[in-house]
Amino acid sequence: MPIFDYEIFDMLDEVRKHYKSNMSNTFIRSALLSMDMPYDQRSAIENITEKLEMYKNQGYKFDELYIGIYSMAIFIYKARLEVIPGLKRSSFLRDASPSEKILADMAADNLKSNLNILADRLNELYLKVVRLDVKSHSVKSPVYTRMEELDKLGQLLTSTVPGLA
């Protein structure tokens, strides 16, 4: 059953805007792209950040949304573990021209905060989707209960302990 909930679409749009404006920053984009993430996870992120207009017309399936949310949570988790610790020393920032150095440093300094904001928005989206999922599945069990990987979503959104993903 496709989802055509405009509150969810609005929340997805907020996630998309924040992701695009902060994670696609010229100075940190290369570092984020260098993270080891499988194609299917990057594709699932793209489904909730780049293809929103298409899904507004055809609707999302619950599992598609959950997979996108889960993949974005892995992105946030890996960025905290793999990118933030070495970002200030990375060639991506060291190679910035003197006129871009201040902007590059600001992008690096703000990445942790921007990831936290993205995690909060993603968690709010997840909770809204779960409520709709429960409401939509009165006979059959909700989709989120059939997806084991969602059990560690909260940890992925908040933790910096290695070994979760």
N, C-alpha and C positions, 0 to 999 in steps of 0.2 A: 504494500500500500504506500503510494508516494506521499511525501510530506509537502504540504503547501501552506505552511504556517508563516505568516509575515513577520511575527516577532523573531522567529528563528532566522529568517532571511536577514532581518535587520541586525541581529547579533552576528551573523556570519559576515555581513558587510563591515561591521566594526572590527572584527578579527582581521578581515582582509586588508582594510585600510591601515591598521596598526602594523601588520606584518609587512605590507609593501613599503610603507614609509620608513620603517625603522630597521627592518632586516635586509632591505635591499639597498641600504646605504652604500655608496661607492667605496668607502674605506673598509667596511667590514664584510661586504658581500662575498668577496673571494674567500675569506676565512670561513664563512658559513657554508659556502659551496664545497669547500675542501673536506667537510665532515663526511665520515663514512656512513652513508645512508643508502639503503637499497632503493632501486628504481621504483618499486611499488609504493614505498612510503613517500617518496618525493611526489609521485603521481597522485597519491591520496591527498597530500597537502595542496597540490595544484587544484584538485577537485573542489576544495572549499575556499581557495583564495583566488583562483583565476577563472573558474567556470561557473560562477554564481548566477550570471544572467541565464545561461543555458538551463541550469537546474531550477530557476524560478519558473520556467516554462514547463518542464517535465516533472519537476518534483524530485526530492531526494528520497532514497530508501533509507530506513533507519541504519542498516548495516553500513551503507556508504558514509553516512555522517559520522558514525562511531569510528570507523576506520580512519577517516580524515582527522577527527579529533585526537585519536590515539597516535597517529603519525606525527601530528603537530606537537603533541606532548613529548614524543621521542626527540623531535627536533630541538625543543626547548631544553630537555635534559642533556642531550649531547652538546649543545652549544655551551651550557654551563660547565660541563666537564672538559670538553676538548678545545673550545675556542677562548673562553674568557681568561683562563689562567695564563696563556701565552700571547694574548692579543697585543699587549703593549710592546712586546719584543718581536712581534712578527714582521716579516718583510713587507706585508701589506701596509703597515703603518710607517715603518722605517723609510720606505721608498717614497713617501709622500713629499711633495715639494714643500719648500719652506712656507709658501703662502697657504698651503693646504694643511700644514702640520696642526694648527689649532683645531680645525674642523675634524681631522682624523683623531686627535686625542679626545675631543668631545664625543665622537661616535663610540670610541672604545670605552670611555668612562660611563656612558649612558646605556651600553648594551645590557648590563645586568638588570638595570631598572626596567628597561624596555621588555626584556624577557619576562620579568615578574608581572608586568602589566598584561602582556600577552597570555601568560599562564592564568591570571585571574579571569580574563575575558573568556578564555577557553573553558575554564571550569564553570563559569556561569552558563555558557552555551551548553555544555554537557548536562548540567542539572536541568535546564529547560527541555532538552531533548529527552532526557529520562522521564520527566513528568509527562510529556506528550506520549512517549512510548508506553508507559504504564496505562495511561488513559485510553490509548488506542488498542490495547491488547487485553481485553477483559476476559476472553476465553482462553487464548493461548498465552504462554508466558512471554513477558516483554523481551525484546531482542537483546537488550544489554545484559540480561541474565544468561544468555547463551554465548556470550563472548568473553572467555576467560581473561584475555589480555586486558580488559577494562578494569579488572580487579586492582591493578597496580597503577591506574591512571593518576590518582592523587599523589602517589610517591614520585612519579615521573614529573609532575608539575611543580613539586616543591623540593625535591632532594638533590643533593650533590654527591651522594654516596655511590661509588662505582659499582657496576654489576647489575643494575636494574634492566638495562636494555641490551 
